[in-house]
Amino acid sequence: MSKATQDLRARIDAFWQVRTEQERKLLRIGGAVLGLGLFYGVLVGPALDGRAELHKSLPQLHQQAAEMQSMAREAQALKGQNTIAPTPMTRDALNASLAARGLNPQSLNITGEYAKLQFTGAQYAGVVAWLDAVRTESRINVVDASFTAQEAPGVVNAALTLRQEVR
């Protein structure tokens, strides 16, 4: 043991020896009561309070869980239902969409559910913005894309093949 520990122990022993038997008994009882109070205040009390709080909020938690399960079942049921179909991909619809974005394709051919577009000297940012718009608005996806950069910055020649999702 270190010297400081030995000194502290010697002081405690000296303090204890000068006490009468009645004072020692009273200090033991006080220490036990203090220990029990700390034990209850630190370990038992918070546990009992938390248990009571959980018991009180349990019906509400069950209700919330039931609502969430009901919403999950409803979402699962709605997932299988058909959504509103987008407008069909037609030459007129694509031309109107392109004109709204200031794009003019060199050629536009539609065969079945595919559309083939050729751009010459188009702004790359404009083409990409248009593709994003038709993807979200009409569910038209890019099947194949080929971009060739031109001398001017941001200007490209592009060949695109598009297909509209049926679902």
N, C-alpha and C positions, 0 to 999 in steps of 0.2 A: 504494500500500500504506500501511497505517496505521503509525504510529510503533511501536506494540507489536509488530507483525509484523516490522518492520525490525530492532528490537532483538533479538527472538528469533532471527531469521535470522543476525544478526551473532554472537550467542553460539554458535550451532551451528557456524558457520564457524570461529570461534576455537577451539572445542573440537576440531573435526576437524583443524585445522592443527597443533595441538600433538601429535597422535598420530603414532606412527611408522607406517611402511608395513605392518609386521606387525600392529600393533594395528588399523589400518584394515581390513585383510583379515579379521581375526578378527571385528570388529564387523559387516562386511558379511555374512559367513557366519552369524553369530548372528542378525542381522536377518532373513535369508532363512529360516533354520530357524524362527524365531519366527513369521514371516508364514505359512509353510507349515503350522505347527502350528495357528495360529488359523484358517486357511482350512479345514483338515480338521476341526477341532473345531466350527466354527460352521456350515459348509455341507455337507461331504461326510459326516462321521460320522453326524449325525442322519438324513440321507437314506438311508444304507446300513442303519442300524438300523431305520428305519421300513419300508424295503423288505423286510428279513428278517422283521420282525414280521408284515407283511401277507402275505408268502409262507407263513408258518407258519399264519396264521388263515384263509387262503383256502379250504381244504377245509370248515372249519366254516361259513363264510359261504355257500358253495355249498349245503351241507346245509340251512341255515336257509332259504335262498331256495327250495329245492325243497319244503320243508315248507310254506312260506307259499303257494306256487303250488298245492300239493295241497289245502290248506285252502280256497283261493279257488275251486278247481274244485268241491270238495264243497259249499261254501256256495251256489255258483251252481246246482248240481244240486238242493239242498234247497229253494232258493227256488221252484222250479217245482212242488214237491210240495204237496198240500193239507195245510193245518193242521187241527187239531181244530176242528170246527165248534162255535160257541157254542150254548147252549141257545136254542131258538126263542123269539121274542118273543110271549108270550101274555098275555092279560088277567091271569091268576093270577100269572104271574111278575112282571109290572109292579106289580100291587097289593102283592105280598109285598115287592118291592124298595122301593116307596114307604113301606109301613108300617114297614119296618126303619129308615127315615130319619125317621119321624115326619111324613110328608107324606100329605095326604088330598086327592086331586083331586076337583073338583066333577063332572067327567065324564071318562070314559076310553073311547074308541072305537077298535077295531082293525078295519081294512079291508085285507085283503091283507097287504102287507109294511109298511104304514104304521100308525102309532098317533097319535091326536089326543088331547091332554090339556088340560084347563082347570083352572086353579088360581084360587081366590079367597081373598085374605088369607093367602097363603103367605109364609114367610120366604125372601127372595131367596137368602141364603147356603145354605139347605137345598136349594133347587131346584137351584142350581148344583152343589153337592156331589153330589146325586143324579145329575145329568146326567153328571158326570165319572165317577162309579162305573159307571153303565150303559154308558158309552162304552168303558171299559177291560174290564169284566167280560163284557159281552154283545155288544160291537161294535155298539151302537146309537148312531146319529148323529142330530144335530138337523138337520132339513131346513128348518124354519121356526120362529122363536121371536118372540113378542111379549110384552114386559113393560110393565106400567103401574104406576107407583109409587102407593102409597096414602099417606094422611095420616101413619100411624105409620112411623118410620124402619125401613128394612129389610124392609118388608112390601109385597108386590106382587100384582097379578093377572097371570096368565101364560097364554098359549095356546101350546102346543108341538106341533109335528108331528115325529115320530121315524120313522126307517127303520133296519132292521137290515141290516148288510152281510152278503152271502151268503158271501163268501170270507173 
